[in-house]
Amino acid sequence: MTSTKNELSTKLAKELHNNPRLQWLLLAVAVIIALSLIKSMVDSLAEQRGQIQGQLNLLARLQHSASSETDPEQSQRLAARLSELHDRLPVAPSASVAEAKALAEVESSIGSMLGRKRLSLIGSEPLTVGQQTYWSVRVDIAGQLPGPDYIRLLSMFDNTSGYRRIASLQYSPKTSDSLSLVVDLLYRQAGNE
């Protein structure tokens, strides 16, 4: 068995020695493998360099924030503004009440403008910030909206109503006046009213 292995290796060595094409082919394969290994190492190093650079940028921003002084008057103004916005949020004692209020509000404000309307409650998601619980209620609205009412609809979601936002909107004014709208409404938890 060993003699056949020796004979085979001798034949392969002679073939390799006598065939320059085979030598060049093996050299090309070795070069391709080496280049592939080098490229994978360079890519890995580039990825690590990018992650490290991101961490260094974050550290620089944190150091800048730590060294900069804050204006107490500005902090008080921001706290007052936050308190004002918080107090303007509609109140609901539970998630189901928030969902019911959201459907009723959408029906009264937007539903009155739509023809062939369909309102669907997608669901609600609890959000906890500090000790306060909020509910984000998502409602799907579909129907036909006449063109002149489109601006009136969008004005319901300007910065004066901080608890309503449009998640998605599709409107086809020229073909069928069809509207597909997904709205998020935010409610804060409070005691039983």
N, C-alpha and C positions, 0 to 999 in steps of 0.2 A: 504494500500500500504506500509506504514511504517512497519506494523507488518510482512509482507512477507519479507521485506528487513532484518528485525531483525532476523527472523527465518532462513533466508538463511545465514546470517553472523554467526549466532550461529552454524549452521550445518557445515559451512566451518571451523570455529574455532575448533569444536569438531573433525572433520576429520583431520585437521592439527595436533591437539594434540595427536590423537590416531594413526597416521600413520607416523612412523619414516622415511620411504622411502621418503615421500612427504617433510618432513622437510629437509632431506639431499639434495633432488633435488632443493628445493628453495634456500638453502644455496649455492649450486654449481652455480646456475644461478646468484645469487647476487655476488659471487666471480668473475665469468666470466665478468659480467658487470663492476665491479670495476677494474679488471685488464685491460679491454679494455679502460676504461676512463684514467687510469694511463698511458697506453702505448701511447694513442693519445697525452696526455700532454707532455710526455717525447719526443716524436717525434717532436712536435711543438717547444719545448725548444731547441732540438738539431738543428733544422733548423735555428732558430733564432741565436743560438750560432755560427753556420757556417757563416751566413750572417755578424754577428758582427765581427768575426775573419777576414773575407775578407776585411771589411772596415778598421779594425785596420792595416792589412798588407798594404793596399793601403796608409793609413795615414803615416805609417812608411817609405814607399818608397818616398812619397812626402816630408816628413821632411828631409830625407837623401838627396834628390835632392836639396832641398832649402839650405841645409847647405854646400853642396859641391861646390867648386869653379870651374869655367869653365876656360879652357885655351883659351885665345883670339886667339892665332895662330891656334889652332885646329878648332875653330869656323870659322876663315877666310878660312882655307883649305876646310872645309865642305861646306861653302857657295860658294866657287869657283867651287868645284866639282858639286854641285847642279846646278849652272849656266851653267856649261859645259854640263851636262846631259840634261838640259832644252833646250839648243840651238841645241842639236843633234836631238831632236824630229822633225819628219816631220810636216809641217805646212799645215793647211787647213782653208779656210775662213768660211766654214759652215759644218754642219753635213753631208749634201748630198755630198759635195765635198770629205769629209773624207771617206765616204762609197765608192765612186767611186775610189778614190786613193787606198783604201784597196783592193778592188776587182782587180784592175789593178796590184797591187804589188803581190798579191797572184797568179794571173794568170801567171805573168812573171817569178816569182821565183820558185814557187812550182808546178804550173800547167804544166810547161814544162817537169817535171819528171814523171808525172802520165799518165797512160793509162786509157781510159774510165773514164775520170775525170768528176766530177760534183761539181761546186762551187755554194754555196748558201749564200746570205747575211742574217744573222740572225737579225741584227739590230745594232743600235748604241745607246750609252748612254752618255749624257753629264755629265761631272765631273767638278766641280768648286773648285779650290784651291786658296784661297785668291781672287785676282782680275782676275786670269787667268782661262780660260775655256778650257777644253780638251774634246775630244771625244774618247770613247773606242768603237771600231768597232769590231763586232764578225762575223767571216766567218766560214761556215761549208764546209769542203773539203772532198770529197770522190773519190775513184778511186783505181787503181792498181799501186803499187810502187814496182819496182824490188828491190831485197834485197841489192845489192851494193849501191843503192841510199839512203838507209835508214839513214846511218850515215851523208851523205851530207845534208839530210833534217833536221836532228836534229841539225847540226852545224849552221843552220840559226837562231836558237833560243838560242844561247849561250849568254854570258854576253856582247858581243860586240854590240849586237842589243838590246838596252834597251827598245825599244818600241814595241817589239813583244814577245808574250808568248803563250804557248800551254795551252789551257783550258782543253782539253781532247784528248786522243790519243788511238786508237785501231788499231793494225797491226797484220795481220796473214801472216807471211812470208812463211810458209811451204805449206799451202793449196792453197791459191789463190792470194797471194800478195796483199790482199785487205787492204786498208787504210781508216780509218775514223778519221778525225782530225778537231778539233775546235780550231781556232786561234783568239786571241785578239790582235788588233793593236791600238796603242795610237797615237793620233794627237793633236797638240795644235792649238788653234785658233790664227789667225793673220789677219791683214788687207787684202784687196783684192790684189792678186798677179798679 
